Amino acid sequence: MLFFKIYTSIKLQLHPDEAYYWLWSQHLDLSYYDHPPMVAYFIKLTTLFSNSEFFVRLSSLICLLIVIYLIWKLTKEIFSPRTALLSVLIFVLYPFNIVSFMITPDIPLILFWTMTVYFLYKSIKTGEMQYWILAGITTGLTLLSKYSAILLIIGLFIFLLTTKEYRIILKKPYLYLFFIIAFIVFSPVIFWNYKHNWVSFIYQFNNGISDITSYDFRNVFIFLSGQILTGGITFSIIGLILGTINLFNKDNTMRFLSLFAILPFIFFTVSSIHKLAEANWALPGFICMTLIISDYFIKNKTRIKNVLLGTSLGFCFILSIIMYSHALFRIIPVEKINRVWVLTDPTNWFYGWKEFANYIKPYQNIPVLPINIQLASELNYYWNKNGIIVSNDQEFKYLKFNELNKSNDCIAINYSSDVSTPKPDKNKFKEMKLQEIVKVKRGNHIIRNFYIYKCKT
């Protein structure tokens, strides 16, 4: 799997989201419009000597190896070496790990979430001050990665309040030292938001729950279906069932693991009633869920369990190989199934950006206004800073980006990779004329049309 991730990291172009976070690394700050800054810091560290796709993504591979080690170590301490090895195998083969070569805020989130769970376990079990200090640091770093890390603090409070044996910790000074350290580490993001009218906090609240008065229970079904698929179907179902049951287990260790496994799923399932939660939002829950699943298959082994484990691992392995191969070599003939699927194939997002950037290099001395932040980020990356990119997008406002000067003419660019293609806002221009349509192919199939408009402002 590591070989596939390295090879894929080298061969595939940056996904638009990756290009956007790379752009952050070129404008380092205490925080950003839509996320905390950790992903930008990771990218900056790995691109000090090269901005190639592999080095932009390198920290994701390093984080994955550290997370694997921590899962093995925590499982070994709680259960057994045999269970620890199985937990590593299951985690590596989860279908969501197919895209773990990409660099997104979820990468540092999962790294520091895993560290925090480990240190919290050691803190509660041993009561040693050093583990509470380390847990405070990693909790702050998790919050610097993604705001959903607040679930760690909520989970800790719930566990202490509902566990008679450890309720005394609520009166201990080292617990509040833990909170103070986490707050200090996270404080740069609070300061940045204070200076920018709390824009990032407001954005994330609206993004998570846009309208609390609206309800759509179909979103719950879609979200949970996505979680089951990303966790390999069988593993997800077993993990969710056991995790829920173990919330009421008398074994405090199992309750600890189950709480941090299930809490992200509960939180985002409830929030999806109002607005559909994305599949990756609950990924940290799979860390502790992996331990629960591994313990289930190792403890009280039966023939049925062995068959179920083998088929589940085999299914995840084969699915991983197919998806990596399709991303690299397009082995699935989607056009023979449905012509529209040629355009909507999600692996197409890793193709065509470099070719289009090279095609429009003659325009690099003219202000270019891309339709959205994804295209603007891709052009910034593949133009190697030679082009004049302008944007009035809210996200770029906080990157000190060039804004469109009303006295300039410019080129507006839109693109489609689906059946619908929204046009640039005509109200921004006095004149707007379609200059040309650039068709980008992957093999023999058109995967994206770029529309270039000549505009007067």
ZIVEN-V183150 format. One record per residue. N is the residue number from 1. RES is the residue in three letters. PHI is phi in whole degrees, 0 to 359 (999 if undefined). PSI is psi in degrees with one decimal (NA if undefined). NEAR is the number of other C-alpha atoms within 10 Angstrom. Layout:
n->(N:N)
res->(RES:RES)
phi->(PHI:PHI)
psi->(PSI:PSI)
near->(NEAR:NEAR)
This chain:
n->(1:2:3:4:5:6:7:8:9:10:11:12:13:14:15:16:17:18:19:20:21:22:23:24:25:26:27:28:29:30:31:32:33:34:35:36:37:38:39:40:41:42:43:44:45:46:47:48:49:50:51:52:53:54:55:56:57:58:59:60:61:62:63:64:65:66:67:68:69:70:71:72:73:74:75:76:77:78:79:80:81:82:83:84:85:86:87:88:89:90:91:92:93:94:95:96:97:98:99:100:101:102:103:104:105:106:107:108:109:110:111:112:113:114:115:116:117:118:119:120:121:122:123:124:125:126:127:128:129:130:131:132:133:134:135:136:137:138:139:140:141:142:143:144:145:146:147:148:149:150:151:152:153:154:155:156:157:158:159:160:161:162:163:164:165:166:167:168:169:170:171:172:173:174:175:176:177:178:179:180:181:182:183:184:185:186:187:188:189:190:191:192:193:194:195:196:197:198:199:200:201:202:203:204:205:206:207:208:209:210:211:212:213:214:215:216:217:218:219:220:221:222:223:224:225:226:227:228:229:230:231:232:233:234:235:236:237:238:239:240:241:242:243:244:245:246:247:248:249:250:251:252:253:254:255:256:257:258:259:260:261:262:263:264:265:266:267:268:269:270:271:272:273:274:275:276:277:278:279:280:281:282:283:284:285:286:287:288:289:290:291:292:293:294:295:296:297:298:299:300:301:302:303:304:305:306:307:308:309:310:311:312:313:314:315:316:317:318:319:320:321:322:323:324:325:326:327:328:329:330:331:332:333:334:335:336:337:338:339:340:341:342:343:344:345:346:347:348:349:350:351:352:353:354:355:356:357:358:359:360:361:362:363:364:365:366:367:368:369:370:371:372:373:374:375:376:377:378:379:380:381:382:383:384:385:386:387:388:389:390:391:392:393:394:395:396:397:398:399:400:401:402:403:404:405:406:407:408:409:410:411:412:413:414:415:416:417:418:419:420:421:422:423:424:425:426:427:428:429:430:431:432:433:434:435:436:437:438:439:440:441:442:443:444:445:446:447:448:449:450:451:452:453:454:455:456:457)
res->(MET:LEU:PHE:PHE:LYS:ILE:TYR:THR:SER:ILE:LYS:LEU:GLN:LEU:HIS:PRO:ASP:GLU:ALA:TYR:TYR:TRP:LEU:TRP:SER:GLN:HIS:LEU:ASP:LEU:SER:TYR:TYR:ASP:HIS:PRO:PRO:MET:VAL:ALA:TYR:PHE:ILE:LYS:LEU:THR:THR:LEU:PHE:SER:ASN:SER:GLU:PHE:PHE:VAL:ARG:LEU:SER:SER:LEU:ILE:CYS:LEU:LEU:ILE:VAL:ILE:TYR:LEU:ILE:TRP:LYS:LEU:THR:LYS:GLU:ILE:PHE:SER:PRO:ARG:THR:ALA:LEU:LEU:SER:VAL:LEU:ILE:PHE:VAL:LEU:TYR:PRO:PHE:ASN:ILE:VAL:SER:PHE:MET:ILE:THR:PRO:ASP:ILE:PRO:LEU:ILE:LEU:PHE:TRP:THR:MET:THR:VAL:TYR:PHE:LEU:TYR:LYS:SER:ILE:LYS:THR:GLY:GLU:MET:GLN:TYR:TRP:ILE:LEU:ALA:GLY:ILE:THR:THR:GLY:LEU:THR:LEU:LEU:SER:LYS:TYR:SER:ALA:ILE:LEU:LEU:ILE:ILE:GLY:LEU:PHE:ILE:PHE:LEU:LEU:THR:THR:LYS:GLU:TYR:ARG:ILE:ILE:LEU:LYS:LYS:PRO:TYR:LEU:TYR:LEU:PHE:PHE:ILE:ILE:ALA:PHE:ILE:VAL:PHE:SER:PRO:VAL:ILE:PHE:TRP:ASN:TYR:LYS:HIS:ASN:TRP:VAL:SER:PHE:ILE:TYR:GLN:PHE:ASN:ASN:GLY:ILE:SER:ASP:ILE:THR:SER:TYR:ASP:PHE:ARG:ASN:VAL:PHE:ILE:PHE:LEU:SER:GLY:GLN:ILE:LEU:THR:GLY:GLY:ILE:THR:PHE:SER:ILE:ILE:GLY:LEU:ILE:LEU:GLY:THR:ILE:ASN:LEU:PHE:ASN:LYS:ASP:ASN:THR:MET:ARG:PHE:LEU:SER:LEU:PHE:ALA:ILE:LEU:PRO:PHE:ILE:PHE:PHE:THR:VAL:SER:SER:ILE:HIS:LYS:LEU:ALA:GLU:ALA:ASN:TRP:ALA:LEU:PRO:GLY:PHE:ILE:CYS:MET:THR:LEU:ILE:ILE:SER:ASP:TYR:PHE:ILE:LYS:ASN:LYS:THR:ARG:ILE:LYS:ASN:VAL:LEU:LEU:GLY:THR:SER:LEU:GLY:PHE:CYS:PHE:ILE:LEU:SER:ILE:ILE:MET:TYR:SER:HIS:ALA:LEU:PHE:ARG:ILE:ILE:PRO:VAL:GLU:LYS:ILE:ASN:ARG:VAL:TRP:VAL:LEU:THR:ASP:PRO:THR:ASN:TRP:PHE:TYR:GLY:TRP:LYS:GLU:PHE:ALA:ASN:TYR:ILE:LYS:PRO:TYR:GLN:ASN:ILE:PRO:VAL:LEU:PRO:ILE:ASN:ILE:GLN:LEU:ALA:SER:GLU:LEU:ASN:TYR:TYR:TRP:ASN:LYS:ASN:GLY:ILE:ILE:VAL:SER:ASN:ASP:GLN:GLU:PHE:LYS:TYR:LEU:LYS:PHE:ASN:GLU:LEU:ASN:LYS:SER:ASN:ASP:CYS:ILE:ALA:ILE:ASN:TYR:SER:SER:ASP:VAL:SER:THR:PRO:LYS:PRO:ASP:LYS:ASN:LYS:PHE:LYS:GLU:MET:LYS:LEU:GLN:GLU:ILE:VAL:LYS:VAL:LYS:ARG:GLY:ASN:HIS:ILE:ILE:ARG:ASN:PHE:TYR:ILE:TYR:LYS:CYS:LYS:THR)
phi->(999:295:301:299:293:295:297:295:299:282:275:273:291:293:295:307:295:296:298:295:288:299:299:303:295:273:225:299:209:286:194:221:302:246:207:294:268:304:299:293:294:299:295:299:296:271:244:296:244:202:256:294:305:299:285:300:265:302:296:294:291:295:298:300:295:294:298:301:298:293:298:300:294:294:296:297:291:276:245:202:302:294:296:296:294:293:298:296:298:296:298:297:266:306:303:294:286:301:260:286:286:285:255:220:301:293:293:296:302:293:301:285:298:297:301:295:301:297:290:295:300:293:296:292:287:261:73:283:301:299:287:294:295:297:295:296:296:291:295:299:293:295:294:289:266:197:292:296:297:302:296:297:291:299:298:297:298:299:297:293:291:261:243:303:297:250:297:298:299:298:261:274:294:292:294:280:296:304:294:296:297:300:295:297:297:276:303:303:291:297:297:299:294:300:287:239:59:60:297:290:297:296:300:292:296:292:290:282:223:285:209:288:272:263:225:210:287:295:299:297:297:296:297:294:298:297:295:295:290:293:263:86:61:299:299:297:298:298:297:294:293:295:299:294:298:288:300:249:284:285:284:296:295:294:293:300:297:294:296:284:279:272:306:300:292:296:300:280:294:295:293:289:299:267:207:303:277:283:299:279:295:262:304:304:298:289:297:288:298:300:294:295:296:297:299:299:282:277:279:53:296:226:298:298:298:298:295:297:296:298:292:292:296:297:299:295:294:297:299:298:297:297:290:298:295:291:297:272:234:52:275:266:281:298:293:280:267:201:298:295:295:300:280:264:303:296:287:295:295:262:225:95:289:295:297:291:298:293:296:262:303:301:270:291:264:250:303:245:248:289:288:208:293:295:293:300:292:297:294:299:289:272:274:55:67:275:271:256:264:237:200:252:295:301:298:280:303:269:260:56:280:296:257:291:281:294:270:259:275:205:250:259:232:238:213:227:224:217:283:247:223:292:272:301:290:296:293:281:231:284:224:209:232:293:273:194:244:254:263:255:248:239:71:260:241:287:248:198:251:254:249:254:248:268:232:243:258)
psi->(-38.4:-39.8:-46.5:-40.4:-41.2:-47.3:-41.4:-39.6:-34.0:-40.7:-35.0:142.8:163.6:135.2:149.2:-37.2:-40.6:-41.3:-36.5:-43.9:-31.3:-39.9:-36.5:-43.1:-18.3:-9.2:65.9:138.0:176.0:-24.2:-178.9:173.1:-43.6:-8.5:161.6:175.0:-4.8:-41.0:-35.6:-38.6:-40.8:-46.2:-40.4:-41.9:-38.3:-5.2:22.0:-29.9:-11.9:138.8:19.0:160.9:-40.2:-43.6:-29.4:-36.7:-4.0:-38.8:-27.3:-38.1:-40.4:-44.3:-39.7:-42.9:-39.5:-42.5:-42.1:-44.9:-44.0:-38.3:-45.1:-44.9:-45.7:-42.6:-40.3:-40.5:-36.8:-41.0:-93.8:162.3:-37.9:-43.0:-36.6:-42.1:-39.3:-37.8:-38.8:-44.8:-45.6:-45.5:-44.4:-32.4:-0.1:135.1:-31.8:-19.5:-7.4:-36.2:13.4:-3.5:-19.3:152.0:113.9:171.7:-20.3:-24.3:-57.7:-31.2:-51.7:-36.8:-55.8:-27.1:-46.2:-42.8:-44.3:-43.7:-42.4:-47.6:-34.4:-40.6:-46.2:-36.4:-48.2:-40.1:-41.0:-28.4:9.1:136.7:-37.4:-35.9:-33.6:-37.8:-47.5:-39.0:-37.7:-42.1:-49.3:-30.2:-42.8:-41.0:-34.5:-41.0:-31.8:-11.5:-44.3:143.2:-21.5:-9.2:-14.4:-22.8:-24.4:-45.5:-41.8:-45.0:-41.0:-45.1:-44.5:-43.6:-45.8:-38.5:-32.6:2.5:106.0:-39.7:-33.1:5.6:-25.9:-24.4:-27.3:-19.7:-2.3:140.8:-28.9:-23.0:-39.5:-24.2:-40.4:-47.4:-40.3:-44.4:-45.0:-41.5:-43.0:-44.5:-37.7:-13.5:-32.0:-36.0:-38.8:-42.7:-44.3:-43.9:-37.4:-41.5:-18.2:34.6:33.3:30.2:-37.6:-42.0:-42.9:-42.8:-46.5:-35.6:-45.2:-33.1:-36.4:-42.4:95.9:-36.9:104.6:-9.5:-11.9:146.6:137.1:98.0:-8.9:-30.8:-36.0:-44.7:-43.0:-44.6:-48.9:-34.7:-41.0:-39.5:-39.9:-40.2:-44.8:-22.7:10.0:25.0:-77.5:-48.6:-42.2:-46.6:-47.0:-44.6:-43.8:-40.6:-51.3:-39.7:-41.9:-44.6:-42.4:-10.7:-22.5:16.2:143.3:-18.1:112.9:-34.8:-43.8:-35.9:-39.6:-50.8:-43.1:-37.0:-46.2:-16.3:-44.4:-30.2:-46.9:-38.0:-41.1:-47.2:-49.3:-21.6:-44.4:-44.0:-27.0:-12.9:-35.9:-36.0:134.6:123.8:142.2:152.8:-31.3:-10.4:-30.7:9.7:-37.2:-25.8:-24.9:-16.2:-59.8:-29.0:-33.7:-40.1:-41.2:-43.6:-44.2:-43.3:-38.3:-43.1:-28.4:-37.3:134.5:55.2:141.1:167.7:-40.9:-42.2:-42.7:-43.7:-43.6:-42.2:-46.9:-44.6:-35.7:-44.9:-41.6:-42.6:-46.5:-38.3:-47.6:-42.2:-41.1:-46.3:-42.5:-45.5:-41.3:-43.8:-39.2:-39.9:-35.7:-39.6:1.8:64.0:-15.3:116.1:72.8:-25.1:-23.6:-16.4:-49.4:124.5:-33.5:-30.7:-21.8:-39.1:-31.6:2.2:117.2:-22.3:-12.1:-20.9:-12.6:12.8:151.3:-18.6:-43.8:-42.4:-42.5:-39.3:-39.8:-36.0:-38.7:17.4:-30.5:-19.7:3.8:-12.7:2.6:137.8:129.4:127.4:98.1:159.2:-27.8:176.1:-29.2:-49.0:-40.6:-40.2:-42.3:-42.3:-38.9:-40.8:-48.2:-10.4:-8.2:42.8:12.6:-23.4:164.3:97.3:131.3:152.7:141.1:11.6:146.1:-39.9:-37.7:-15.9:-35.6:1.0:6.8:46.0:158.8:135.6:153.4:118.4:129.5:-15.8:-3.8:147.5:160.3:174.4:124.2:138.6:129.6:162.8:159.5:141.5:21.2:-174.1:-17.9:146.9:96.1:138.9:159.0:156.3:111.2:-24.1:-15.2:-13.8:150.8:-38.9:147.6:116.3:131.5:118.2:-49.2:162.6:124.3:119.9:125.1:130.8:152.9:104.1:-124.9:9.9:133.6:124.9:-14.9:137.7:130.7:132.5:119.6:121.5:135.5:124.8:149.9:132.2:NA)
near->(14:12:8:16:21:15:15:20:24:18:14:16:22:29:20:20:19:24:26:23:25:29:21:23:21:13:15:15:18:17:22:23:22:17:21:26:24:25:26:27:20:23:26:24:14:17:20:10:9:11:16:16:22:24:19:28:27:22:23:27:20:13:19:20:15:16:22:20:14:20:24:22:17:22:26:17:11:15:16:15:14:14:23:26:17:20:27:21:16:22:22:20:22:25:23:19:17:20:14:19:25:25:27:23:24:22:26:25:26:23:25:26:28:25:24:24:24:20:23:25:20:18:20:17:12:11:16:12:15:13:22:26:22:20:28:27:24:25:32:25:25:31:28:27:29:22:18:18:21:13:17:22:13:12:18:16:14:13:19:17:15:12:15:10:10:14:14:11:15:13:9:11:10:20:19:15:15:22:18:16:20:24:18:13:18:21:16:17:22:18:13:19:19:13:10:13:10:15:16:23:19:14:15:16:12:13:14:18:20:15:11:11:7:10:13:12:14:11:20:20:15:16:22:18:14:16:24:19:17:21:24:21:19:17:26:22:16:16:27:22:12:18:26:18:13:21:20:14:14:10:10:17:14:20:21:25:22:26:25:26:28:25:20:21:21:15:15:23:22:16:19:24:20:20:23:23:24:15:18:13:18:22:18:27:24:26:23:26:27:27:29:25:24:25:20:16:17:18:11:8:10:11:8:9:15:13:11:15:19:11:13:18:19:13:17:24:18:12:17:21:14:15:18:20:15:14:21:16:11:17:12:13:12:15:12:9:10:10:11:13:16:21:21:16:15:11:16:19:19:16:19:19:21:16:12:19:21:12:11:14:14:10:14:16:12:16:21:25:24:24:19:16:19:17:21:23:25:25:27:20:24:19:19:10:11:13:20:17:24:21:21:15:15:11:17:21:14:15:16:9:15:14:15:18:12:11:8:11:18:25:22:25:22:19:22:16:20:15:9:8:13:9:14:19:10:11:9:13:16:10:13:20:12:13:14:11:14:15:16:19:15:14:9:7:12:14:22:23:20:17:20:22:22:17:21:17:16)
